[in-house]
Amino acid sequence: MSDSPVQGIKTVLHPVSDLAKAKAVYAALLGVPPTADSSYYVGFEVGGQHIGLVPDGGQQGMTSPVAYWHVLDIEAKIAELTAAGAAVKEAPHDVGGGRLVASVTDPDGNVLGLLQDS
């Protein structure tokens, strides 16, 4: 295993307006059924990546897909990023099972998602 505190992009979330229609399209694209399927989130596991569909993502401030960089220490990475000029968009919070997510924006407003598994 690498000593890097960043494990790469393993999760990409897509805001969708119609979850049922989006689920059908992504299932056809990926060739697998969802591994998480609820009224508030649909997720697929394929090729070592997690592809998630977030209904009404625009209401959560998602205006485009967000790639989530998996990190070992989310607080330390946010401190490092803000010291380098990024701004916190979404503070770290638990989304279940000890998984923490957060996001920052780079100086051009691009959203960088961060994810730390417990």
C-alpha positions in Angstrom: 0.0 0.0 0.0 1.2 3.5 -0.8 2.2 6.0 1.9 0.1 8.7 0.2 -2.7 10.1 2.3 -4.8 10.2 -1.0 -6.2 7.0 -2.3 -7.5 8.4 -5.6 -10.9 9.1 -7.0 -13.1 6.2 -6.2 -16.6 7.9 -5.9 -18.4 10.1 -8.3 -21.9 11.5 -7.4 -24.3 12.8 -10.0 -27.2 15.1 -9.2 -30.4 13.9 -11.0 -33.8 15.3 -11.3 -35.6 12.0 -12.0 -34.1 9.1 -10.0 -36.0 6.3 -11.7 -35.1 7.5 -15.2 -31.5 8.1 -14.2 -31.2 4.7 -12.5 -32.3 3.0 -15.8 -29.8 4.9 -17.8 -26.8 4.3 -15.5 -27.7 0.6 -15.1 -27.7 0.3 -18.9 -24.4 2.2 -19.1 -22.6 0.3 -16.4 -24.2 -3.1 -17.1 -24.9 -3.9 -13.4 -27.8 -3.3 -11.1 -27.5 -0.8 -8.3 -25.9 -2.0 -5.0 -27.8 0.7 -3.1 -31.3 1.6 -4.1 -33.5 3.9 -2.1 -35.7 6.9 -2.7 -32.9 9.2 -1.6 -29.8 7.6 -3.2 -28.9 5.0 -5.8 -25.4 3.7 -6.0 -23.5 1.4 -8.4 -20.2 -0.5 -7.8 -18.2 -1.1 -11.0 -14.5 -1.3 -11.8 -13.5 -0.4 -8.3 -15.5 2.8 -8.4 -18.7 3.9 -6.8 -21.1 5.8 -9.0 -23.9 7.5 -7.0 -27.1 9.3 -8.1 -28.4 12.0 -5.8 -32.0 13.1 -6.4 -32.6 16.8 -6.2 -28.9 17.3 -6.0 -29.3 20.9 -7.1 -31.1 21.6 -3.8 -28.0 20.4 -2.1 -25.8 22.7 -4.1 -24.7 20.1 -6.6 -24.8 21.7 -10.1 -22.6 19.0 -11.8 -21.1 15.6 -10.9 -18.6 15.7 -8.0 -15.6 13.4 -7.9 -14.7 12.3 -4.4 -11.0 11.8 -3.5 -10.6 9.1 -0.9 -8.3 10.3 1.9 -7.0 8.8 5.1 -7.6 12.0 7.3 -10.3 14.4 6.0 -9.6 17.1 8.6 -5.9 17.2 7.8 -6.5 17.2 4.1 -9.0 20.1 4.4 -6.4 22.1 6.5 -3.8 21.5 3.8 -6.2 22.5 1.0 -7.4 25.6 2.7 -3.8 26.6 3.5 -3.1 26.3 -0.2 -6.1 28.5 -1.2 -9.1 26.3 -1.4 -12.4 27.2 0.4 -14.6 24.9 2.4 -17.9 24.4 0.6 -19.3 21.5 2.8 -17.8 20.8 6.2 -17.0 17.1 7.0 -20.1 15.2 8.2 -21.0 11.6 8.7 -23.2 10.1 6.0 -23.6 6.7 7.7 -21.4 4.0 9.0 -18.6 6.4 10.0 -18.1 7.5 6.4 -17.2 11.2 6.4 -17.6 13.5 3.3 -16.8 17.1 2.7 -16.1 19.4 -0.2 -13.9 22.3 -1.0 -13.7 24.6 -4.0 -10.4 25.5 -5.8 -9.7 29.1 -6.7 -11.7 28.7 -9.9 -14.8 27.4 -8.1 -14.3 23.7 -9.1 -15.7 21.4 -6.4 -13.4 18.8 -5.0 -15.1 16.1 -2.9 -13.3 14.4 0.0 -14.3 11.1 1.5 -12.9 9.3 4.5 -13.9 5.8 5.4 -13.9 4.8 9.1 
